[in-house]
Amino acid sequence: MLTLVALGLENTLGDKTTDKLMETIVRECGNSGRTYKSALIFAVPDAAENVREATRNMLAWEAIDDDDETKDRLDEAQKRLLARNFNRAKSDIKESIWRAYRNLYLLGRDNSLRQIDLGQITSSMAGSIVELYLNELGRTDEITKGVGPNKLIKYWPPALTEWSTKSGDRYNRRWHPRFGPPSMAVNIH
């Protein structure tokens, strides 16, 4: 099971407090240590200003749209323009969120967080931003629904000539903690 940790706009990329927060979340779970550290995927915003500006713009158009007294003074062309601008503002906020949350962090093999920059992403790339994350992580073999026999053979220790299914599963989890047994499905909370 995977857990997506979407950090708020106050925790932006490159900020020392953001790095410290992610390290704390990876290492600790309440008062005890975290057991499944590699099951965490962090989504970190690039910068907050574009999202905040798009939000202010959308809220302004929404306030005008909700004000019946103001709308009564508008002619039909102005009402269509209001509706078009309000819909564009809603679309702009969605796109600004997608552009901001293009950075993922995972626990690397060296037990430190490593960044994956997804580049320029848009809402037309997937049905949801979580779907985009899963598609990209699956494409790069960071996560998978199962482990095929070729991967098992590739990473099997040469000192062992045969193994049981239980041993294969145990070594599988040790090599790549985000892989699970073949029947394990990827779940995001």
Residue pairs with C-beta under 8 A, 6 or more apart in sequence:
1 36
1 39
1 186
1 187
1 189
2 39
2 40
2 41
2 143
2 178
2 186
2 187
2 188
2 189
3 39
3 40
3 41
3 188
3 189
4 41
4 43
4 130
4 133
4 188
4 189
5 22
5 25
5 40
5 41
5 42
5 43
6 42
6 43
6 101
7 18
7 21
7 22
7 42
7 43
7 44
7 45
8 45
9 45
9 48
9 51
9 52
9 100
10 48
11 17
11 18
11 21
11 44
11 45
12 18
12 44
12 45
12 46
12 47
12 48
13 44
13 45
13 46
13 47
13 103
18 44
19 113
22 42
22 44
22 105
22 113
23 113
25 34
25 40
25 42
26 34
26 37
26 40
26 107
26 113
27 33
27 34
27 37
28 34
29 35
34 40
36 177
37 107
37 177
38 106
38 107
38 177
38 178
39 177
39 178
40 106
40 107
41 104
41 105
41 106
41 133
41 137
42 104
42 105
42 106
42 113
43 101
43 103
43 104
43 129
43 133
44 101
44 103
44 104
44 105
45 51
45 100
45 101
45 103
46 99
46 100
46 101
46 102
46 103
47 100
48 100
50 96
50 99
50 100
51 93
51 96
51 97
51 100
53 96
54 89
54 92
54 93
54 95
54 96
55 93
57 89
57 92
57 93
58 86
58 89
58 90
58 92
58 93
60 89
61 82
61 85
61 86
61 89
62 86
62 89
64 70
64 71
64 82
64 86
65 71
65 82
65 83
65 86
71 79
71 82
74 82
94 123
95 122
95 123
97 129
98 121
98 122
98 123
98 129
99 120
99 121
99 122
101 129
102 117
102 118
102 119
102 120
102 121
103 115
103 116
103 117
103 118
104 115
104 116
104 118
104 133
104 136
104 137
105 113
105 114
105 115
105 116
106 113
106 114
106 116
106 142
106 178
107 113
107 114
107 177
108 114
116 136
116 137
116 140
116 142
118 132
118 133
118 136
121 129
121 132
123 129
125 132
126 132
126 135
130 188
134 143
134 186
134 188
137 143
138 144
142 178
143 178
143 179
143 186
144 178
144 179
144 186
145 180
145 182
145 184
145 185
145 186
146 179
146 180
146 181
146 182
146 183
146 184
147 172
147 176
147 179
147 180
147 181
147 182
151 179
152 168
152 171
152 172
155 171
155 175
156 163
156 171
157 171
160 167
163 171
169 181
172 179
172 180
172 181
173 179
173 180
